[in-house]
Amino acid sequence: LCRHGGEEFVLLLPETNLQGAVKIAESLRLEFQNHTYALGETNIHFTASFGVSTLDIGLASTLEEGIKRADDALYRAKRLGKNKVEVG
């Protein structure tokens, strides 16, 4: 897990297929959505949007290409109403 821009993070999941990655992203999305964070006397709720892609070394994909596809999917999730998981 690492920061990839101001509000964006990259989570690499070695040996995880697309279906598994989407399942993990959806689980994280629900955790954010359903959790209340206390900040002093104020309760805060967050949502998160996710872009998911795979990296297939056998198809000569580069890490940069995989991140670009995930980034494009993330922005599509935001355009479609936020708090979503999209695949790129």
N, CA, C and O atoms as a CHARMM CRD file, in Angstrom:
* protein
*
  352
    1    1 LEU  N      0.86300  -1.17100   0.00000 PROA 1      0.00000
    2    1 LEU  CA     0.00000   0.00000   0.00000 PROA 1      0.00000
    3    1 LEU  C      0.90000   1.22100   0.00000 PROA 1      0.00000
    4    1 LEU  O      1.82400   1.31600   0.80800 PROA 1      0.00000
    5    2 CYS  N      0.63300   2.16400  -0.91000 PROA 2      0.00000
    6    2 CYS  CA     1.40400   3.40200  -0.93300 PROA 2      0.00000
    7    2 CYS  C      0.54800   4.53000  -1.49800 PROA 2      0.00000
    8    2 CYS  O     -0.41600   4.30200  -2.22800 PROA 2      0.00000
    9    3 ARG  N      0.92800   5.74600  -1.13900 PROA 3      0.00000
   10    3 ARG  CA     0.23600   6.92500  -1.65700 PROA 3      0.00000
   11    3 ARG  C      0.66600   7.14200  -3.10000 PROA 3      0.00000
   12    3 ARG  O      1.84100   7.00700  -3.44300 PROA 3      0.00000
   13    4 HSD  N     -0.31200   7.48100  -3.93800 PROA 4      0.00000
   14    4 HSD  CA    -0.04200   7.72900  -5.35500 PROA 4      0.00000
   15    4 HSD  C     -0.73800   9.03300  -5.74000 PROA 4      0.00000
   16    4 HSD  O     -1.60700   9.04100  -6.61200 PROA 4      0.00000
   17    5 GLY  N     -0.36800  10.10500  -5.10600 PROA 5      0.00000
   18    5 GLY  CA    -1.03100  11.38400  -5.33700 PROA 5      0.00000
   19    5 GLY  C     -1.66400  11.85500  -4.05100 PROA 5      0.00000
   20    5 GLY  O     -1.59600  11.17900  -3.02400 PROA 5      0.00000
   21    6 GLY  N     -2.27500  13.01400  -4.11400 PROA 6      0.00000
   22    6 GLY  CA    -2.83400  13.63400  -2.91900 PROA 6      0.00000
   23    6 GLY  C     -3.82500  12.78400  -2.15900 PROA 6      0.00000
   24    6 GLY  O     -3.67900  12.59600  -0.95100 PROA 6      0.00000
   25    7 GLU  N     -4.82800  12.26900  -2.84100 PROA 7      0.00000
   26    7 GLU  CA    -5.87500  11.48700  -2.18100 PROA 7      0.00000
   27    7 GLU  C     -5.98600  10.08300  -2.75700 PROA 7      0.00000
   28    7 GLU  O     -6.99300   9.40700  -2.54500 PROA 7      0.00000
   29    8 GLU  N     -4.98400   9.64200  -3.47100 PROA 8      0.00000
   30    8 GLU  CA    -5.03200   8.34000  -4.12100 PROA 8      0.00000
   31    8 GLU  C     -3.97000   7.41700  -3.53800 PROA 8      0.00000
   32    8 GLU  O     -2.86400   7.83500  -3.19600 PROA 8      0.00000
   33    9 PHE  N     -4.34900   6.14400  -3.44000 PROA 9      0.00000
   34    9 PHE  CA    -3.44600   5.12300  -2.92700 PROA 9      0.00000
   35    9 PHE  C     -3.43900   3.95100  -3.89500 PROA 9      0.00000
   36    9 PHE  O     -4.42400   3.70400  -4.59000 PROA 9      0.00000
   37   10 VAL  N     -2.34000   3.24100  -3.93700 PROA 10     0.00000
   38   10 VAL  CA    -2.21000   2.03100  -4.73900 PROA 10     0.00000
   39   10 VAL  C     -2.01000   0.86700  -3.77900 PROA 10     0.00000
   40   10 VAL  O     -1.16500   0.91500  -2.88500 PROA 10     0.00000
   41   11 LEU  N     -2.79600  -0.16600  -3.98000 PROA 11     0.00000
   42   11 LEU  CA    -2.67000  -1.39100  -3.19700 PROA 11     0.00000
   43   11 LEU  C     -2.33600  -2.51300  -4.17400 PROA 11     0.00000
   44   11 LEU  O     -3.15900  -2.87900  -5.01300 PROA 11     0.00000
   45   12 LEU  N     -1.13700  -3.05200  -4.06300 PROA 12     0.00000
   46   12 LEU  CA    -0.72300  -4.15700  -4.92500 PROA 12     0.00000
   47   12 LEU  C     -1.06800  -5.46700  -4.23200 PROA 12     0.00000
   48   12 LEU  O     -0.76900  -5.65700  -3.05300 PROA 12     0.00000
   49   13 LEU  N     -1.69600  -6.35900  -4.97100 PROA 13     0.00000
   50   13 LEU  CA    -2.14000  -7.64800  -4.43000 PROA 13     0.00000
   51   13 LEU  C     -1.53900  -8.77600  -5.25900 PROA 13     0.00000
   52   13 LEU  O     -2.20800  -9.31800  -6.13900 PROA 13     0.00000
   53   14 PRO  N     -0.27600  -9.14000  -4.98800 PROA 14     0.00000
   54   14 PRO  CA     0.36600 -10.20400  -5.77100 PROA 14     0.00000
   55   14 PRO  C     -0.44500 -11.49800  -5.71200 PROA 14     0.00000
   56   14 PRO  O     -1.02000 -11.84900  -4.68200 PROA 14     0.00000
   57   15 GLU  N     -0.47100 -12.19100  -6.83900 PROA 15     0.00000
   58   15 GLU  CA    -1.13600 -13.48900  -6.95500 PROA 15     0.00000
   59   15 GLU  C     -2.63100 -13.41900  -6.64900 PROA 15     0.00000
   60   15 GLU  O     -3.22700 -14.39300  -6.18900 PROA 15     0.00000
   61   16 THR  N     -3.22700 -12.25300  -6.91100 PROA 16     0.00000
   62   16 THR  CA    -4.67300 -12.07200  -6.74500 PROA 16     0.00000
   63   16 THR  C     -5.26400 -11.79900  -8.11700 PROA 16     0.00000
   64   16 THR  O     -4.79600 -10.91000  -8.82900 PROA 16     0.00000
   65   17 ASN  N     -6.29200 -12.55700  -8.49800 PROA 17     0.00000
   66   17 ASN  CA    -6.91600 -12.32300  -9.79700 PROA 17     0.00000
   67   17 ASN  C     -7.87100 -11.13900  -9.71400 PROA 17     0.00000
   68   17 ASN  O     -8.09100 -10.57500  -8.64200 PROA 17     0.00000
   69   18 LEU  N     -8.43000 -10.77500 -10.85200 PROA 18     0.00000
   70   18 LEU  CA    -9.31100  -9.60300 -10.90500 PROA 18     0.00000
   71   18 LEU  C    -10.50700  -9.76100  -9.97700 PROA 18     0.00000
   72   18 LEU  O    -10.85700  -8.82700  -9.25500 PROA 18     0.00000
   73   19 GLN  N    -11.13400 -10.92500  -9.98900 PROA 19     0.00000
   74   19 GLN  CA   -12.29800 -11.16400  -9.12900 PROA 19     0.00000
   75   19 GLN  C    -11.92900 -10.99400  -7.65900 PROA 19     0.00000
   76   19 GLN  O    -12.68700 -10.39200  -6.89900 PROA 19     0.00000
   77   20 GLY  N    -10.78800 -11.50900  -7.25500 PROA 20     0.00000
   78   20 GLY  CA   -10.34000 -11.36300  -5.87000 PROA 20     0.00000
   79   20 GLY  C    -10.04600  -9.91400  -5.51700 PROA 20     0.00000
   80   20 GLY  O    -10.36700  -9.46200  -4.41700 PROA 20     0.00000
   81   21 ALA  N     -9.43600  -9.18400  -6.44600 PROA 21     0.00000
   82   21 ALA  CA    -9.12600  -7.77400  -6.20100 PROA 21     0.00000
   83   21 ALA  C    -10.39300  -6.94600  -6.06700 PROA 21     0.00000
   84   21 ALA  O    -10.47600  -6.06500  -5.21100 PROA 21     0.00000
   85   22 VAL  N    -11.38300  -7.22800  -6.91300 PROA 22     0.00000
   86   22 VAL  CA   -12.66300  -6.51200  -6.82300 PROA 22     0.00000
   87   22 VAL  C    -13.33500  -6.81900  -5.48900 PROA 22     0.00000
   88   22 VAL  O    -13.90300  -5.92600  -4.85900 PROA 22     0.00000
   89   23 LYS  N    -13.27400  -8.06300  -5.06100 PROA 23     0.00000
   90   23 LYS  CA   -13.87600  -8.45600  -3.77900 PROA 23     0.00000
   91   23 LYS  C    -13.21300  -7.70500  -2.61900 PROA 23     0.00000
   92   23 LYS  O    -13.90300  -7.23700  -1.71400 PROA 23     0.00000
   93   24 ILE  N    -11.90300  -7.58800  -2.63900 PROA 24     0.00000
   94   24 ILE  CA   -11.18800  -6.85600  -1.59400 PROA 24     0.00000
   95   24 ILE  C    -11.54400  -5.37200  -1.63900 PROA 24     0.00000
   96   24 ILE  O    -11.77800  -4.76300  -0.59500 PROA 24     0.00000
   97   25 ALA  N    -11.58700  -4.78500  -2.83000 PROA 25     0.00000
   98   25 ALA  CA   -11.94300  -3.36900  -2.96400 PROA 25     0.00000
   99   25 ALA  C    -13.35800  -3.12300  -2.44800 PROA 25     0.00000
  100   25 ALA  O    -13.60300  -2.14200  -1.74500 PROA 25     0.00000
  101   26 GLU  N    -14.28000  -4.00400  -2.79300 PROA 26     0.00000
  102   26 GLU  CA   -15.66500  -3.84900  -2.33700 PROA 26     0.00000
  103   26 GLU  C    -15.75100  -3.98200  -0.82200 PROA 26     0.00000
  104   26 GLU  O    -16.51000  -3.25500  -0.18100 PROA 26     0.00000
  105   27 SER  N    -14.99100  -4.89300  -0.24800 PROA 27     0.00000
  106   27 SER  CA   -14.96700  -5.06000   1.20400 PROA 27     0.00000
  107   27 SER  C    -14.44100  -3.78300   1.88000 PROA 27     0.00000
  108   27 SER  O    -15.00600  -3.32300   2.87300 PROA 27     0.00000
  109   28 LEU  N    -13.36900  -3.22300   1.34000 PROA 28     0.00000
  110   28 LEU  CA   -12.83000  -1.97300   1.89000 PROA 28     0.00000
  111   28 LEU  C    -13.83300  -0.82800   1.73800 PROA 28     0.00000
  112   28 LEU  O    -14.01300  -0.02900   2.65700 PROA 28     0.00000
  113   29 ARG  N    -14.48700  -0.75300   0.57000 PROA 29     0.00000
  114   29 ARG  CA   -15.48500   0.29600   0.33300 PROA 29     0.00000
  115   29 ARG  C    -16.60200   0.22400   1.36800 PROA 29     0.00000
  116   29 ARG  O    -17.00300   1.24300   1.93000 PROA 29     0.00000
  117   30 LEU  N    -17.09800  -0.97700   1.61700 PROA 30     0.00000
  118   30 LEU  CA   -18.17200  -1.15300   2.59900 PROA 30     0.00000
  119   30 LEU  C    -17.71100  -0.81700   4.01400 PROA 30     0.00000
  120   30 LEU  O    -18.46900  -0.25400   4.80300 PROA 30     0.00000
  121   31 GLU  N    -16.46300  -1.16700   4.33100 PROA 31     0.00000
  122   31 GLU  CA   -15.92000  -0.84800   5.65100 PROA 31     0.00000
  123   31 GLU  C    -15.90900   0.66800   5.87500 PROA 31     0.00000
  124   31 GLU  O    -16.31400   1.14600   6.93400 PROA 31     0.00000
  125   32 PHE  N    -15.44700   1.41100   4.88200 PROA 32     0.00000
  126   32 PHE  CA   -15.48100   2.87900   4.98800 PROA 32     0.00000
  127   32 PHE  C    -16.91300   3.38600   5.12900 PROA 32     0.00000
  128   32 PHE  O    -17.20900   4.20200   6.00100 PROA 32     0.00000
  129   33 GLN  N    -17.79400   2.89600   4.26700 PROA 33     0.00000
  130   33 GLN  CA   -19.17600   3.37000   4.24200 PROA 33     0.00000
  131   33 GLN  C    -19.90800   3.10900   5.55300 PROA 33     0.00000
  132   33 GLN  O    -20.70100   3.93700   6.00100 PROA 33     0.00000
  133   34 ASN  N    -19.64300   1.96500   6.16300 PROA 34     0.00000
  134   34 ASN  CA   -20.41500   1.54000   7.33200 PROA 34     0.00000
  135   34 ASN  C    -19.79200   1.89200   8.66500 PROA 34     0.00000
  136   34 ASN  O    -20.36800   1.59900   9.71200 PROA 34     0.00000
  137   35 HSD  N    -18.63600   2.50900   8.64600 PROA 35     0.00000
  138   35 HSD  CA   -17.95000   2.83100   9.89200 PROA 35     0.00000
  139   35 HSD  C    -18.09800   4.31400  10.22000 PROA 35     0.00000
  140   35 HSD  O    -18.00500   5.16700   9.33700 PROA 35     0.00000
  141   36 THR  N    -18.32700   4.60600  11.47800 PROA 36     0.00000
  142   36 THR  CA   -18.37700   5.98400  11.96100 PROA 36     0.00000
  143   36 THR  C    -17.08300   6.28000  12.69800 PROA 36     0.00000
  144   36 THR  O    -16.67300   5.53600  13.58900 PROA 36     0.00000
  145   37 TYR  N    -16.45600   7.36400  12.31800 PROA 37     0.00000
  146   37 TYR  CA   -15.20400   7.77100  12.95400 PROA 37     0.00000
  147   37 TYR  C    -15.49200   8.94400  13.87800 PROA 37     0.00000
  148   37 TYR  O    -16.10600   9.92700  13.46200 PROA 37     0.00000
  149   38 ALA  N    -15.05600   8.84700  15.11900 PROA 38     0.00000
  150   38 ALA  CA   -15.28200   9.91000  16.09500 PROA 38     0.00000
  151   38 ALA  C    -14.10600  10.87100  16.05800 PROA 38     0.00000
  152   38 ALA  O    -12.94700  10.46700  16.16000 PROA 38     0.00000
  153   39 LEU  N    -14.42200  12.14100  15.91200 PROA 39     0.00000
  154   39 LEU  CA   -13.42400  13.20300  15.96600 PROA 39     0.00000
  155   39 LEU  C    -13.91700  14.17600  17.02900 PROA 39     0.00000
  156   39 LEU  O    -14.72300  15.06500  16.75800 PROA 39     0.00000
  157   40 GLY  N    -13.41600  13.98600  18.24200 PROA 40     0.00000
  158   40 GLY  CA   -13.95400  14.75900  19.36100 PROA 40     0.00000
  159   40 GLY  C    -15.40000  14.36900  19.58000 PROA 40     0.00000
  160   40 GLY  O    -15.71500  13.19300  19.76300 PROA 40     0.00000
  161   41 GLU  N    -16.28000  15.36000  19.55900 PROA 41     0.00000
  162   41 GLU  CA   -17.71600  15.10000  19.72500 PROA 41     0.00000
  163   41 GLU  C    -18.44200  14.98200  18.39200 PROA 41     0.00000
  164   41 GLU  O    -19.66900  14.88100  18.35600 PROA 41     0.00000
  165   42 THR  N    -17.69100  14.99500  17.30600 PROA 42     0.00000
  166   42 THR  CA   -18.28300  14.92200  15.97500 PROA 42     0.00000
  167   42 THR  C    -18.07900  13.53500  15.38900 PROA 42     0.00000
  168   42 THR  O    -16.98300  12.97900  15.45700 PROA 42     0.00000
  169   43 ASN  N    -19.13600  12.98200  14.81500 PROA 43     0.00000
  170   43 ASN  CA   -19.04500  11.71600  14.09900 PROA 43     0.00000
  171   43 ASN  C    -18.88900  11.99700  12.61300 PROA 43     0.00000
  172   43 ASN  O    -19.60500  12.82200  12.04500 PROA 43     0.00000
  173   44 ILE  N    -17.95100  11.30500  11.99500 PROA 44     0.00000
  174   44 ILE  CA   -17.65500  11.52200  10.58500 PROA 44     0.00000
  175   44 ILE  C    -17.86700  10.21600   9.83100 PROA 44     0.00000
  176   44 ILE  O    -17.49900   9.14100  10.30500 PROA 44     0.00000
  177   45 HSD  N    -18.46500  10.32600   8.64900 PROA 45     0.00000
  178   45 HSD  CA   -18.63900   9.18500   7.76300 PROA 45     0.00000
  179   45 HSD  C    -17.84800   9.45700   6.48500 PROA 45     0.00000
  180   45 HSD  O    -17.82400  10.58100   5.98400 PROA 45     0.00000
  181   46 PHE  N    -17.21000   8.42300   5.97200 PROA 46     0.00000
  182   46 PHE  CA   -16.46100   8.51900   4.72600 PROA 46     0.00000
  183   46 PHE  C    -17.03400   7.55000   3.71300 PROA 46     0.00000
  184   46 PHE  O    -17.66500   6.55400   4.06900 PROA 46     0.00000
  185   47 THR  N    -16.80900   7.85000   2.46500 PROA 47     0.00000
  186   47 THR  CA   -17.00700   6.88000   1.39900 PROA 47     0.00000
  187   47 THR  C    -15.71200   6.82300   0.60700 PROA 47     0.00000
  188   47 THR  O    -14.86100   7.70400   0.72700 PROA 47     0.00000
  189   48 ALA  N    -15.57000   5.79600  -0.19300 PROA 48     0.00000
  190   48 ALA  CA   -14.36200   5.65100  -1.00200 PROA 48     0.00000
  191   48 ALA  C    -14.73200   5.08300  -2.36000 PROA 48     0.00000
  192   48 ALA  O    -15.62200   4.24100  -2.47700 PROA 48     0.00000
  193   49 SER  N    -14.04500   5.55100  -3.37200 PROA 49     0.00000
  194   49 SER  CA   -14.17600   5.02000  -4.72000 PROA 49     0.00000
  195   49 SER  C    -12.90800   4.26300  -5.05400 PROA 49     0.00000
  196   49 SER  O    -11.81700   4.64700  -4.63400 PROA 49     0.00000
  197   50 PHE  N    -13.05300   3.17000  -5.82300 PROA 50     0.00000
  198   50 PHE  CA   -11.92800   2.32200  -6.16000 PROA 50     0.00000
  199   50 PHE  C    -11.88300   2.05100  -7.65000 PROA 50     0.00000
  200   50 PHE  O    -12.91600   1.83700  -8.28400 PROA 50     0.00000
  201   51 GLY  N    -10.69400   2.06000  -8.19800 PROA 51     0.00000
  202   51 GLY  CA   -10.43600   1.59400  -9.55100 PROA 51     0.00000
  203   51 GLY  C     -9.55600   0.36500  -9.44000 PROA 51     0.00000
  204   51 GLY  O     -8.53200   0.39400  -8.75700 PROA 51     0.00000
  205   52 VAL  N     -9.94400  -0.72100 -10.10600 PROA 52     0.00000
  206   52 VAL  CA    -9.23400  -1.99100 -10.00200 PROA 52     0.00000
  207   52 VAL  C     -8.77800  -2.41500 -11.39300 PROA 52     0.00000
  208   52 VAL  O     -9.53600  -2.33000 -12.36000 PROA 52     0.00000
  209   53 SER  N     -7.54200  -2.86800 -11.48200 PROA 53     0.00000
  210   53 SER  CA    -7.05100  -3.44700 -12.73000 PROA 53     0.00000
  211   53 SER  C     -6.09100  -4.57300 -12.38600 PROA 53     0.00000
  212   53 SER  O     -5.68600  -4.73700 -11.23500 PROA 53     0.00000
  213   54 THR  N     -5.74000  -5.33800 -13.39500 PROA 54     0.00000
  214   54 THR  CA    -4.77400  -6.41500 -13.20100 PROA 54     0.00000
  215   54 THR  C     -3.52600  -6.12100 -14.01500 PROA 54     0.00000
  216   54 THR  O     -3.54600  -5.33400 -14.96200 PROA 54     0.00000
  217   55 LEU  N     -2.46400  -6.76000 -13.63100 PROA 55     0.00000
  218   55 LEU  CA    -1.19400  -6.64100 -14.33000 PROA 55     0.00000
  219   55 LEU  C     -0.80300  -8.03500 -14.77200 PROA 55     0.00000
  220   55 LEU  O     -0.54700  -8.90300 -13.93700 PROA 55     0.00000
  221   56 ASP  N     -0.75400  -8.25800 -16.06800 PROA 56     0.00000
  222   56 ASP  CA    -0.41400  -9.56200 -16.61300 PROA 56     0.00000
  223   56 ASP  C      0.94400  -9.47700 -17.27700 PROA 56     0.00000
  224   56 ASP  O      1.06700  -9.01900 -18.41400 PROA 56     0.00000
  225   57 ILE  N      1.95600  -9.91800 -16.56500 PROA 57     0.00000
  226   57 ILE  CA     3.31900  -9.85800 -17.08500 PROA 57     0.00000
  227   57 ILE  C      3.43000 -10.61700 -18.40400 PROA 57     0.00000
  228   57 ILE  O      4.19200 -10.21800 -19.28500 PROA 57     0.00000
  229   58 GLY  N      2.68600 -11.69700 -18.54600 PROA 58     0.00000
  230   58 GLY  CA     2.71900 -12.47900 -19.77700 PROA 58     0.00000
  231   58 GLY  C      2.23700 -11.70600 -20.98600 PROA 58     0.00000
  232   58 GLY  O      2.58600 -12.04700 -22.11600 PROA 58     0.00000
  233   59 LEU  N      1.44200 -10.67100 -20.77200 PROA 59     0.00000
  234   59 LEU  CA     0.94500  -9.83900 -21.87400 PROA 59     0.00000
  235   59 LEU  C      1.76200  -8.56100 -22.01700 PROA 59     0.00000
  236   59 LEU  O      1.35500  -7.63400 -22.71700 PROA 59     0.00000
  237   60 ALA  N      2.90200  -8.51200 -21.36100 PROA 60     0.00000
  238   60 ALA  CA     3.83100  -7.38000 -21.44200 PROA 60     0.00000
  239   60 ALA  C      3.24300  -6.09900 -20.88500 PROA 60     0.00000
  240   60 ALA  O      3.65900  -5.00900 -21.27800 PROA 60     0.00000
  241   61 SER  N      2.27700  -6.20600 -19.97300 PROA 61     0.00000
  242   61 SER  CA     1.76700  -5.01600 -19.29300 PROA 61     0.00000
  243   61 SER  C      2.84400  -4.48900 -18.36100 PROA 61     0.00000
  244   61 SER  O      3.57600  -5.25900 -17.73800 PROA 61     0.00000
  245   62 THR  N      2.93200  -3.19000 -18.27300 PROA 62     0.00000
  246   62 THR  CA     3.86400  -2.59600 -17.31800 PROA 62     0.00000
  247   62 THR  C      3.09300  -2.15800 -16.08800 PROA 62     0.00000
  248   62 THR  O      1.87100  -2.02000 -16.12400 PROA 62     0.00000
  249   63 LEU  N      3.80600  -1.94300 -15.01600 PROA 63     0.00000
  250   63 LEU  CA     3.17100  -1.44800 -13.79800 PROA 63     0.00000
  251   63 LEU  C      2.46600  -0.12100 -14.08000 PROA 63     0.00000
  252   63 LEU  O      1.36100   0.11700 -13.59300 PROA 63     0.00000
  253   64 GLU  N      3.10400   0.73100 -14.86100 PROA 64     0.00000
  254   64 GLU  CA     2.50400   2.03000 -15.19200 PROA 64     0.00000
  255   64 GLU  C      1.17900   1.86500 -15.93900 PROA 64     0.00000
  256   64 GLU  O      0.22900   2.60600 -15.68600 PROA 64     0.00000
  257   65 GLU  N      1.11200   0.88800 -16.86800 PROA 65     0.00000
  258   65 GLU  CA    -0.13300   0.63100 -17.59100 PROA 65     0.00000
  259   65 GLU  C     -1.23600   0.15500 -16.64100 PROA 65     0.00000
  260   65 GLU  O     -2.38400   0.58700 -16.74700 PROA 65     0.00000
  261   66 GLY  N     -0.88300  -0.72900 -15.72200 PROA 66     0.00000
  262   66 GLY  CA    -1.86400  -1.22400 -14.75400 PROA 66     0.00000
  263   66 GLY  C     -2.37700  -0.11700 -13.86200 PROA 66     0.00000
  264   66 GLY  O     -3.57500  -0.04200 -13.59200 PROA 66     0.00000
  265   67 ILE  N     -1.48700   0.74400 -13.40300 PROA 67     0.00000
  266   67 ILE  CA    -1.90600   1.87500 -12.56200 PROA 67     0.00000
  267   67 ILE  C     -2.75900   2.83800 -13.36200 PROA 67     0.00000
  268   67 ILE  O     -3.73200   3.37600 -12.83300 PROA 67     0.00000
  269   68 LYS  N     -2.42100   3.07200 -14.62500 PROA 68     0.00000
  270   68 LYS  CA    -3.21800   3.97600 -15.47400 PROA 68     0.00000
  271   68 LYS  C     -4.62800   3.43300 -15.65800 PROA 68     0.00000
  272   68 LYS  O     -5.59300   4.19200 -15.58200 PROA 68     0.00000
  273   69 ARG  N     -4.76400   2.12200 -15.90000 PROA 69     0.00000
  274   69 ARG  CA    -6.10200   1.53000 -16.05000 PROA 69     0.00000
  275   69 ARG  C     -6.90800   1.65000 -14.75500 PROA 69     0.00000
  276   69 ARG  O     -8.10000   1.95900 -14.78000 PROA 69     0.00000
  277   70 ALA  N     -6.24900   1.40500 -13.63300 PROA 70     0.00000
  278   70 ALA  CA    -6.92800   1.53900 -12.33900 PROA 70     0.00000
  279   70 ALA  C     -7.31800   2.99300 -12.08800 PROA 70     0.00000
  280   70 ALA  O     -8.40800   3.26600 -11.58600 PROA 70     0.00000
  281   71 ASP  N     -6.44100   3.91700 -12.43200 PROA 71     0.00000
  282   71 ASP  CA    -6.72300   5.34500 -12.24700 PROA 71     0.00000
  283   71 ASP  C     -7.90600   5.78200 -13.11200 PROA 71     0.00000
  284   71 ASP  O     -8.77800   6.51900 -12.65200 PROA 71     0.00000
  285   72 ASP  N     -7.93300   5.32400 -14.36900 PROA 72     0.00000
  286   72 ASP  CA    -9.06900   5.63600 -15.25000 PROA 72     0.00000
  287   72 ASP  C    -10.36300   5.06900 -14.67500 PROA 72     0.00000
  288   72 ASP  O    -11.40100   5.73000 -14.72100 PROA 72     0.00000
  289   73 ALA  N    -10.31400   3.85400 -14.13400 PROA 73     0.00000
  290   73 ALA  CA   -11.50000   3.23700 -13.53300 PROA 73     0.00000
  291   73 ALA  C    -11.92700   4.00500 -12.28800 PROA 73     0.00000
  292   73 ALA  O    -13.12200   4.15800 -12.03500 PROA 73     0.00000
  293   74 LEU  N    -10.97000   4.48500 -11.51500 PROA 74     0.00000
  294   74 LEU  CA   -11.28800   5.28500 -10.32500 PROA 74     0.00000
  295   74 LEU  C    -12.05400   6.54900 -10.71000 PROA 74     0.00000
  296   74 LEU  O    -13.06500   6.87400 -10.08900 PROA 74     0.00000
  297   75 TYR  N    -11.57900   7.25600 -11.72400 PROA 75     0.00000
  298   75 TYR  CA   -12.26700   8.48000 -12.13400 PROA 75     0.00000
  299   75 TYR  C    -13.63100   8.18900 -12.73400 PROA 75     0.00000
  300   75 TYR  O    -14.54600   9.00400 -12.61600 PROA 75     0.00000
  301   76 ARG  N    -13.78000   7.02800 -13.38200 PROA 76     0.00000
  302   76 ARG  CA   -15.10000   6.62000 -13.86500 PROA 76     0.00000
  303   76 ARG  C    -16.03700   6.38300 -12.67700 PROA 76     0.00000
  304   76 ARG  O    -17.20000   6.78400 -12.72000 PROA 76     0.00000
  305   77 ALA  N    -15.54600   5.74200 -11.62800 PROA 77     0.00000
  306   77 ALA  CA   -16.35200   5.51300 -10.41700 PROA 77     0.00000
  307   77 ALA  C    -16.80000   6.83600  -9.81900 PROA 77     0.00000
  308   77 ALA  O    -17.94200   6.96100  -9.37900 PROA 77     0.00000
  309   78 LYS  N    -15.92100   7.81400  -9.79800 PROA 78     0.00000
  310   78 LYS  CA   -16.27500   9.13500  -9.26000 PROA 78     0.00000
  311   78 LYS  C    -17.32600   9.81000 -10.13300 PROA 78     0.00000
  312   78 LYS  O    -18.27200  10.40700  -9.62000 PROA 78     0.00000
  313   79 ARG  N    -17.16100   9.71600 -11.46100 PROA 79     0.00000
  314   79 ARG  CA   -18.13700  10.33100 -12.37500 PROA 79     0.00000
  315   79 ARG  C    -19.51200   9.67600 -12.25600 PROA 79     0.00000
  316   79 ARG  O    -20.53600  10.33800 -12.42800 PROA 79     0.00000
  317   80 LEU  N    -19.53200   8.37900 -11.96300 PROA 80     0.00000
  318   80 LEU  CA   -20.79100   7.64000 -11.89000 PROA 80     0.00000
  319   80 LEU  C    -21.48400   7.74700 -10.53900 PROA 80     0.00000
  320   80 LEU  O    -22.46700   7.04800 -10.29500 PROA 80     0.00000
  321   81 GLY  N    -20.99200   8.60200  -9.66800 PROA 81     0.00000
  322   81 GLY  CA   -21.69300   8.84500  -8.42000 PROA 81     0.00000
  323   81 GLY  C    -20.88600   8.59800  -7.16900 PROA 81     0.00000
  324   81 GLY  O    -21.40600   8.77700  -6.06700 PROA 81     0.00000
  325   82 LYS  N    -19.64800   8.19700  -7.29300 PROA 82     0.00000
  326   82 LYS  CA   -18.76000   7.96400  -6.15900 PROA 82     0.00000
  327   82 LYS  C    -19.19800   6.75700  -5.33200 PROA 82     0.00000
  328   82 LYS  O    -20.26000   6.18100  -5.56800 PROA 82     0.00000
  329   83 ASN  N    -18.36600   6.38300  -4.35900 PROA 83     0.00000
  330   83 ASN  CA   -18.63000   5.24300  -3.48000 PROA 83     0.00000
  331   83 ASN  C    -18.90600   3.97800  -4.28800 PROA 83     0.00000
  332   83 ASN  O    -19.86400   3.25000  -4.02700 PROA 83     0.00000
  333   84 LYS  N    -18.03300   3.73100  -5.28800 PROA 84     0.00000
  334   84 LYS  CA   -18.19200   2.59900  -6.17500 PROA 84     0.00000
  335   84 LYS  C    -16.85000   1.92100  -6.42600 PROA 84     0.00000
  336   84 LYS  O    -15.78800   2.48900  -6.16800 PROA 84     0.00000
  337   85 VAL  N    -16.92400   0.70200  -6.93300 PROA 85     0.00000
  338   85 VAL  CA   -15.73900  -0.01800  -7.40800 PROA 85     0.00000
  339   85 VAL  C    -15.92100  -0.20200  -8.90500 PROA 85     0.00000
  340   85 VAL  O    -16.92500  -0.76100  -9.34400 PROA 85     0.00000
  341   86 GLU  N    -14.96300   0.26300  -9.68900 PROA 86     0.00000
  342   86 GLU  CA   -14.98500   0.11000 -11.13800 PROA 86     0.00000
  343   86 GLU  C    -13.73000  -0.62700 -11.58000 PROA 86     0.00000
  344   86 GLU  O    -12.67600  -0.51500 -10.95500 PROA 86     0.00000
  345   87 VAL  N    -13.85700  -1.38200 -12.66600 PROA 87     0.00000
  346   87 VAL  CA   -12.74600  -2.16200 -13.20800 PROA 87     0.00000
  347   87 VAL  C    -12.22600  -1.50100 -14.46400 PROA 87     0.00000
  348   87 VAL  O    -13.00000  -1.04700 -15.30600 PROA 87     0.00000
  349   88 GLY  N    -10.90600  -1.44900 -14.58900 PROA 88     0.00000
  350   88 GLY  CA   -10.27700  -0.84000 -15.76300 PROA 88     0.00000
  351   88 GLY  C     -9.43300  -1.81400 -16.52000 PROA 88     0.00000
  352   88 GLY  O     -8.83500  -1.45500 -17.53500 PROA 88     0.00000
